[in-house]
Amino acid sequence: MRRAGAAYSIKSLEPSPSGRGQGEGARGISDGAGKALAEYPHPDPLPEGEGEGVRGGGPTLRTAGDLLAAGLIDESRRAEIDAVAREFALAVTPDMAALIDPGDPADPIAAQFVPRDAELTVAPEERADPIGDAAHSPVKGIVHRYPDRVLLKPIHVCPVYCRFCFRREMVGPGGEALTPAELAAALEYIRARPEIWEVIVTGGDPLMLAPRRLAEIVGALDGIAGLGVIRLHTRVPIADPGRVTDALVAALKAEKAVFVVVHANHPRELTAASRAACRRLVAAGIPLLSQTVLLKGVNDDAATLTALMRGLVAMRVKPYYLHHGDLARGTAHFRTTIEAGQAIQRAMRFRVSGLCQPSYVLDLPGGAGKVPVGPSYLEALGEGRFAVEDRDGRRHAYPPTEDGESKN
């Protein structure tokens, strides 16, 4: 729900000081890939109106004191959360707070948004810039990792701050946003390179911009002749759906193709309000995709991911990426193994509609880009022959042998 009185600064592109206020000076491991898919109903895990909770308004929770006043933590956790909030940004919207069961220490929504002291433990392999954005940033606000597309990062604030965020060192109140001159330079970089076909507007969360500022950016990109696609990555329709107003939807209007990629990690996030926000975007002709992070104790089993992906597809949101957890500082407690992710994908592959299958990807540390890391069902045998695994794990020769036998 949009906070009353939240104003926006045109110069900084981020919420005015009235929207700030930062810091106050686990779920258990799931059953894994073999959990019964039938535990979640088909096709939509949440009937209309369920999952919204009782709180729909009020300010975003930004301190341990706020969490305490909302009944989401007890006093014994105040010092722990204050310590984490001094290091990494904290924000929980009323919509997300309403989904948290404070009596459940394994609550998957609390795990995503309520700080815990495990975040202050840094594993040796973790880093401040886990996917190497800085190495591919020729101009402030631009990341140019692939030949035909760039990231444009105009703003560094979000409606919520995920405890596993790979940009957690950069985002938060007070984080640097582009000045008008810096934004102009970033747009000029794109204009000067006809090989750039797609711009991914991210941050931070671009839907935190005031509609007028968002419209200016979309309009500027729409006017660049060589571009084919404008893509925006956002948590807003899920975490703060009241922001998806008619004015915001109108700000995304363009002659070029505009795609919105929403971020959701658990089926309980697909509330009636989030479904309504996505319907407004779909009604405006904007295709929706989704991205999900594989998180230990939140969604690392086939039943939970199936419910999430089916729920998204029922909202006309096509699952796009399932991200393996990045090596961001203080996030080791969220990361699964790649083998665990592959096992979940195998469990889903032949039992769930292809519409519900995201691509399981790993962003290589250092900036080498995303690579698919899902399971393989194909083994090359040489001379144009292969062994192919079916849904029951049986191997088949391809092409079949002369007698028609396909089993290997």
Secondary structure as UniProt FT lines:
FT   TURN            4..5
FT   TURN            10..12
FT   HELIX           17..19
FT   TURN            33..34
FT   HELIX           37..39
FT   TURN            48..51
FT   HELIX           64..69
FT   TURN            70..71
FT   HELIX           75..77
FT   HELIX           78..87
FT   HELIX           94..97
FT   TURN            98..99
FT   TURN            102..103
FT   TURN            105..106
FT   HELIX           108..113
FT   HELIX           117..120
FT   TURN            124..125
FT   TURN            130..131
FT   HELIX           134..136
FT   TURN            140..141
FT   STRAND          142..146
FT   TURN            147..148
FT   STRAND          149..152
FT   TURN            163..164
FT   TURN            166..170
FT   TURN            173..174
FT   HELIX           180..191
FT   TURN            194..195
FT   STRAND          198..201
FT   HELIX           206..208
FT   HELIX           211..222
FT   TURN            225..226
FT   STRAND          229..234
FT   HELIX           236..239
FT   HELIX           241..243
FT   HELIX           246..251
FT   STRAND          257..263
FT   HELIX           267..269
FT   HELIX           272..283
FT   TURN            284..285
FT   STRAND          288..293
FT   TURN            296..299
FT   HELIX           302..314
FT   TURN            315..316
FT   STRAND          317..323
FT   TURN            329..330
FT   HELIX           332..334
FT   HELIX           338..349
FT   TURN            350..351
FT   HELIX           354..356
FT   STRAND          359..364
FT   TURN            365..368
FT   STRAND          369..372
FT   STRAND          378..382
FT   TURN            383..384
FT   STRAND          385..389
FT   TURN            391..392
FT   STRAND          395..398
FT   TURN            402..403
//
